Amino acid sequence: MTFGVALLIDVLRVWLPSLITVYGAAGSTPAEQIGLFALLVFATALLAVPLARRAGPARFAMVSMVGLVVARVLLQASHGGIGQLVLSTAGLVFGLWWLVALALGGIDGRRALTGVVGGFAVSATGHALLGGLDLMWRHGWWVWAVLVVVGLAALAGTDRADLDSPTPAPDRFWLAVGPALLVFGVLTGSTARAGTLTGVWGVALVVGAGILAVRLARVGHEANPWFGRVACLVLPVGAEAVSRGGWSGVLLTMATALALGPALGLAARPGRSRLPGPAAAAGLLAFVVLFFLYYAAYDLDLPFDNSVVLLVALGVVGVLAVADRPGPVDSDRRRWSFFWAVTLSFDAVLFGGLALLVAVNGQPVVADATPPGMVRLVSYNIRMGFGLDGRFSVDALADTIKSQNPDVVLLSEVDRGWFLNGGHDTLGLLAARLGMRYVFAPAADQVWGDAVLTRAAIVSSRSVALPREGPTGAQALGVVLRVAGGRELAVVCTHFQPAGDSPALSQAVVAARLVGQLAVGGRPVVLAGDLNIEPGAPAFAPLTTAGLTDALAPSRPVPTFPADRPTQQIDHVLVTKGLTAIGVVTPDSRASDHRAVAVSLQLS
């Protein structure tokens, strides 16, 4: 069951971004329609109840697992687009059916508990050891070998599932699985987020906490129910983790992971098991509803912060853990035993070793190197690393950028750990391939925003929040660079979010103010990014008043969106006095839904 849950999460990491990039069709599909489609897919879990009863839970679980494994293998051979969306949807449906069938069949509570929490741990560990780049986005014979091993393990485990157990997992446990999956995806299993905030040791601690949670789940289930009850009191701290950076956020994430295991352990203790199949389906529906509420809070003006959604999910798990009187406790397991002391010590050694194995992308070591008097700049909206075909490919992005041999790269829509987009640190992966140092500026939250990558020396940086007009929030990142000859150049990377009758006007005012501050002493400044406005729009007025001129005007037309057949110029480069723009290029690439804009800046 552990491998089955890990395989289900692996498919989910492909299906979720496929919703946005393929079904969402580069933002042309209404968000409400995307949410309805997702709800309908998860609602198919309810169909598993009558189907499993008719075919028999054991047989239906096995058929569903075969479908999940086959869909995942075919998904690996897909080339993006509709095929990727269809296969990931099929794999997800089969995975949901498999889980509901196990619940309906009365799988033993201990096995169900170990399978779910163990699946979380295997998924997070595998994601970390792969450096944040999942098997789906990799190539080579070894990828197929891993898929075969995991698939066979999941099939073998399903074949030997302990159904019709005298101590089946109760209804409350299956209801808790969906909200627990949300907490895992957004928080406790987000190794990219941990790496973004604290680096490799933060990732090791989060992965280690997930592994230890498997052991603690069994403690909560077998050793002492009060241990699980105490864990339920700790759960709400996780809602604070998403709003905190650095080590405080990572330690709160770790504490939540350690509490989630024993809380689920207490929920899995013998209790009422009257409608386990419908309970599992209802828990999965709760996942998709809470999931879209969580991410919708970035785009919609909701009366609550998205951390409230996470708090609700944590609260549901905690309430379900203590909602029913636990079954009898074996007196031999009431106290901590030598067995538990030994196994917990083993875990401590294990994730001490994991700290040496986990691979995350940090700041590359870069020698300062820019040509005298000339700076090549690329501005690029990278759409979280997903191309027009819906495939995650930092290699394609890197190749597009490398073709221009840039000294400075300004990126928009940089995702460093959203579960909605697969949980990747796109910036770290891309910086490693480009061999550039970077500065990241959060916009929507700590792992979503804009970035500047460069081979030049970084003198200083600052980020200012822009007034919220559209979705996800916006900021302007100003970075002062020291280029060849000791001269300073300031770059401002921003991504306007227009809305209303005067799109991006108030955001342009704040960005122009930052330009004026950076231009002190005659320092040249360049502002670039996805401004979401056409040339001549009212929002250009504050920028031109600040002394900026349109560097792309002499080269028009310079359409940049959509990438395959560009008809709009919504990506711009503006410069102050002291800079002359030449060599404007928009490389023909499908690595994003935008085309990159490359320009050479001559310092006079």
N, C-alpha and C positions, 0 to 999 in steps of 0.2 A: 504493500500500500504506500510505503514511503516513496518508492520510485514512481508509482502512478500519480501521486500528488505532485511530485517534482515535474513530471512530464506535462501534467495539466497546467501548471504555472508557466512552464516553458512555452506552451502554445498560447497562453494568455498574454505573454510578453510580445508575441507577434500580432495577435488579434487586436489588441487595444490600439496600437499605433496604426494598424491597417484601417481601423474605423475612421481615423482622422485623415490619413493621407490618401487612401484609395476610395473608401465610401464617402469620405468628406469632400473629395474632389477639389483639393486646394482651397478649401474654405467656401466653396460654392453651395454645398449642401447645408441647409439650416441645422443648427445645433439640436433643435427639438427633434428633428427627423433622425439624427444620429442616435440620440438618446432612446427614441422609440424602438429603433432597430435593435439596439443593445438589449433593451428590456425584453423584446420578443425572443431574442436568442436565449436569454437566461430563463425565460418562461417555459422553454421546451423541457426544462428539468422536471416540470410537473407531468409531462407526458410519460416520463420514465416510470412513474408509479403504476399506471394501469398496464403498461407494456411489460414491466418486470413481473407483475403479478401473473400475467397471462403466460409468459414464457418461463417463469421461474427465476427468482433473483440471481441464483448462481450462474445460470446459463446467460441471462441478460447482461450480467456484469462482465462475463468473459467476452461476449460478442461486442459490447461497448468498448472494452479495453483493446480488442483487436482493431476496432474502428479508429480509436485514438492513435494507436501505434502506426497503422497504415497511413492515416492522414498526416501524421507528423513526418513520416519518411517521405511521402509525396511532397509535403510542404518544403522540405529541404531541397528538392529538385525543381521547385517552382522558380519563376523569374519575375516575381512581383506582379503588380496589377491585380485584375479580377481573380486570377488563379490563386494568388496568395490570400486574398480575402475569403474566397470560397473554401479553400482547404483549411485555413485557420479556424473559420467558423464551424466547419464540419468536425474538426478535431476538438474544439471546445464543447460542442454539443455532445459528442461521444464521451468526453471526460466528465461532463455534468451527469450524464446518464449513468456512467460507471459508479460515481460517488453515491448517487441516489439508490442504485441497485444494492450496493453494499449496506447502506443504511436499512433498506427495506428487508434485506436478508438477515438482519440481526447479527452483524459482525460483532465479535467480542469487543467490549469497551476498551480494554488495554491495547488491543491491536489497532483499533480505530484511532485512539489517542496517539500512539506511537507513530502511526502512519501519517497523520495530519501534521503533527509538530515535527516529526522527522523529515517529512517532505519539505516543510519550510526551511529546515536547516540545510538539507541537501541542495535545495534551489539556491539559497543565498551563498553557500560555500562554492558551488559550481560557478555561479555568476562572478564571484570574486576571483577565483582561480583562473578564470578565462579573461581576466583583466577587464571585465565589464562588457565584453563583446561576445554575445551568446553564440551557441553553435549554429543557429539559423543564419547568421551573417558571416560565417566562416566557410572555408573550402579545404578540401584535402581528404585523403582516405581515412584519416583518424577520426574525422567528424562522423562519418558513416559508421565506423567501428563503435564509437561511443553511443550513437543512437541505437545500434543493434543490441548492445549490452544492456542499456537502460530499458529498451522495449521488451527484451526477453525477461529481464528481472521483473518488470511490471506484470507481464503475462503470467509468469510463474507464480508470483505472489497472489494474483487474482485467482488462479487455478486452485491454490491451497488456502483460500480465504476461509477463516473460521466463522462460517455462517451458522445460523440457528444456535448461537451460543447461549448457555444458561445465564450469562451475565452480559447481555448486549449493550452497546452504547445507547444511552437513553435519548429521548427526544430533545432534551435541553442541550445536549452536546452538539447534535446536528444543527440546531438553530444557531449555535454559537460559531460554527465553522465559517459561515459567510462573513460576518463582521470581523472575525479573527483574520481572515484572508485579506480584508481591506487594511487592517493594522499592519500586517506583514508587508504588503506591497508598498504602502506609503511610507512606512516608518521602520519597523524592526528588520525587514529584509532588504532595505535600500542601502546596499554597500557603496553605490556610487555617491550617494549623499554623504555617507560617513567619510569617504575618501576626499570629497570636495571640501568638507569642513576641517578635517584634521589630518588627512593623509593615511599612509599604510597602517599605522598603529590603530587608528580609529576603525578602519575596516576590519582588522584582526579582532578587535574587541567586540564589534557587532557580530561578526561571524561566530566568534567563540561563545558569545552569549546565546546565540541561536542553538548551537550544539549543546550547550549546558542546559538549555531549556527543555531538551528532550528528556534528560535525566530528571530534572526537577518536575517535569510533568508526571513522571511515574511516581515520584515522591508524593506529589499532591494527590495522586490517585490511590496509592497503596499504603503509604507510611502514616500520614497524619492529616486528616481533613482540615485541621486548623491551619496547616501550612498553606493550603490552597485559599483559605479564607483571608489570611493575611495578604497573600498575593493579590487578591481582588481589591484590597485597599490601595495597593501600589499602582494598579493599572492606570488611574486617571493622570498620573504624571506624564504619560505619553503625549497627551494633548498639548503640553507645553513644549515638547521636543521639536515640533515642526516650526515653532516660532523662535527658536534659539539657535545661535550659531556656535562654532567652535566646539570645545570639549564639553561644555555644558549640554549642548544639544545631543552629542554623541552618547554621553553618559546617561541622559534621560532615555534615549533610545535603547541603550543596553538594559537599563532597569526595567523598561517596559517589556522587552523580550524575555527577561528572566521571570517576570511576573505572569506573562501570558501563558507560559508552559504549565505551571501548577494550577492556574485558574482553569484552563481547559482540562487538566487532570481531575480536578474536583467535579467539573461538569460531566465528565465521562464515568463517574462512579455509578454503580447500579441504581436505577431509579425507574421512573415511568417510561415505558417504551411501547406506546400504543400506536403512534403514527410516525415512526422514524423516517420513512420515505418522504412524506409530505413535509416533515420538519426540515429535512436536508434541503429540499427544493425551496422552501420558504427562506431558509438561511442564505441560499445562493441568490435569491431575488433581492434579499436585503443588501447583499454585497453590491449588486449593480446599481441599486437605487442610491445607497450611501456613496458609492464611488463617483457617480455623476454629480451628486450634490457637492461633493468635495471639490471637484475640479470646476464645476459650474460657478463656484463662488469667485473664481478668478475673472470670469467673463461677465457675470450678471451682478447687478446691484442688489444682493441679498441682504436681509436684515441681520446677518450673523457672519462671523469669520469662519473660514473653512476648518479651523482647528476644532470648532464646535462639532462638526460632523465626525471628526476623529474621536472626540470625547464621547459622543453618542455610541459609536461602535465599541469603544472600550467599556462603556457603561453596560451595554447589552451583554457583552461577554461576562462581566463581573456579576450582573444580576442573575443570569442563567446559571452561573457556577454555584450560586447559593440559593437558588429558587426552590429546590426540592430537597427533602431530607436525604442525606447520603445513606447508602446501604451500610450493612455491618462492616466493621473494620477488623481485620485479622489482628488479634492481640500481639502476635509476634512481630507485627510491622508498625506498632504504634510509636516506636522510638527509632531514632537514627541508629542504624546498625553499622557494623564494620564493613558490610558489603557496600553500603552507600558511601561511606567515607573513602573506600578504595576507588570506586567508580568516579566519584567527583574529583578525586586527585588525578585520576587518569585524564579526565576532561581538561583539567588545568594544564597538564603537560601537553595535551593535544593542541589546544589553541595557542599555547606558547610556540609550538612548532608551526602552526598556521601563519603566525605573524611573519615567519621567514619565507613562507610559500606564496602568500597572497600577493598578486600583482596588481597594482593600480598605477595610474599615470600621474606623475608629479611634474613639477616644472623642469623642463629639460635644461641642461647646461649649454648655454649658447655664448659663443664669442661675439662681441660687438662687431658688426660688419655692415656698413652702409656706404654706398659710393659717394664720393665727394660732390656736393652740390646738387645731387639728384636723389629723390626718394620715390620708389615705386610703391603705390598704394592699391590695395584691393578692398572693396567694400562688398559684403556678401550676406544676404539673408539665407541661412543654411537650413531652415525648416527642421530643426532638431536633428539633422543628419539624415533625413529621409528624402530620397529622390522622388521624381514624378511617378515612378513605378511602385512607390510604397516600400521600397527596400532600404534598410539602414546601411549606408555605405560611406564611412569616413574616408575610405581609400579614394572613391570617386571625387569627394569634396577636395581632398588633398591634391589629387592630380589636377583638378581644375585650377586650384590656387597656385600650385607649383608652376603651371604653364606660363604664369605671368612673372615668375621670379620676383616676388614682392619683398619689400623691406618691412612693410607694415600691413597688417590685415585687420579690418574692422568687421566684426560678426554680429548679426542680429539673430533672434530666436535661438539662443543657445540654451540647451537643456542639459542639466548636470545630475539628473536623478529622478525625474518624474516617472512614476509607474505607468501613467497614461501613455508614455512614449517608450516604454520598455525598460526604463531604469538605467539608462546609459549616461556616463560622463562624456558627452560628445566633445567638450572642450579639451579635456585631458587627452583623449584619444587622438584628436586632430593635431594638437600641439606637438605630441610625440612624433607624428608623421611629418610635420613641417619643420621640426627642430627649432621651435620658437618659444620664447618665454611669453607669458601672458598676464593680463590684468582682467579680472572678471568683475562685473557690476550687476548685482541682483536687481531685478525689476519687479516681477510678480511675487517672488519669494526668494529664499536664499540659494535656490538651485535653478533659477530661470532668469535670463536676462541677456546682457550683451557683453562683448569681450573685445579686447585689443591684443593682438599677437604681434611680436616684433623681433627683429634681430638687432635693433638699436638698444642703447642703454636707456633704462627707464629712470627718469629723474624724480617724478612725482605723479600722483594720480588722485582724482577725486570724482565722486559720483553725486549727482543731485537728482532727487525725485521730481518727475514731471507731473503736472496736474492730471488726474485720472479723467480721461474723456472716453476711452474705448476699453477693450478687453485686456486683461493680464497685467495692467500697470505699465509704466514706462519710466525711463531714466535717461540721463545724459552722462556719459563717462568721458571725463577729460583726462588725458594722459600727456605729460610733457616728456619728450624724448630728446636724447643728445645724439645727434647724427654726426657724420664725419666732419672733421674740422672743429669739433667742439661746439657747433651751433645747436640751438634748441628749436624744436618744432613741437607744437601742440596739436593733438588730434582729439576730436570729439566724436564719439561713437554713440548713436542714438537710434531709436526706433519709435517713431510717432505712432500713436493709436488714435486715429481720428474718429469723431462721432459728432452728431448734431449738425447745425447749420454752418458753423465756422470750424471745419475740421482742422484739428491740431493747432489752432491759433494760439491758445494759452500755453500749449507745450512748446511751441516755437519761441514764445517770449522768454520762457525760463532757459531754454537752450541758448538763445542769443545772449542772455545775461552771462552765462558761463563762458561763452566765446569772448565776451568783453573782458572778463576777469583773466582769462588765459593770455590775451593779447597784450598784457601790460608790458611796457618797455619795448614795444614794437615786435614782439615775438610773433612769427607767422603761425596761423591757425588754420586747420582744415576740419570741416564738419562733414561727416558722411554717414550714410545709413539708409535704411528703408523708411522713408518719411511718409509713405502712403498718401502722397499728394502729387498732382501733376505740375509741371512747370507753370509758373504764373499764378498759382493758387494764392489766396489771401495769406496763408501761413508763411509765404516767402517774405512778406513785408518786414516782420521783425528781424529776420535773418539778414536781409540786405541792409537794413538800418544799422545793424551791428558791424557793418563793414565787410560782409561776405558777398562774393560774386559767384555766379553759377559757372563752375569749371567745365561743365559738359555742354554749355550752350553752343559754342562754336562747332561742336561735332554732331549736333542733332540732325536726324532723329537718333535717340539712344534708348530704344524700348528695352525694358528689363523684365516685364511680367506679362503673361506666364512664360515660363522658360522655353517651352516647345514652340510656341508661336507668339512671341512678345508683341503686344500692341500698346502697352502703357509704360511710361517712364515714371516709376514711383520710387526708384532708388537714385540717390543724388550725391554729388560731391560739390561742396562749396568751399571757397578759399578766401583768405584775406590778402591784403597787399603783401608783397614779398614772395608770392608763390605764382608760378606760371605752370599751367596744366598742358601737357602734350601726351600723345600716344594713348588716346582713349580706346579701350577695347571692352567688349562684353562677350566673353567666351561662350560658344555654343555648347552648353552642357545641361544635362537633365538631372544633375546631382541634387538639385533643389527645385522648388517651384519658381524661384527667381533666378535670373542670370546675375553673375558677379559683374561688378564694374571695376575695371583696372585703369589706372591713370598714373603717369609719371609727373612728379612735382619738382619743378626747377626752382631752387632757392636762389633768389637774386641778392 
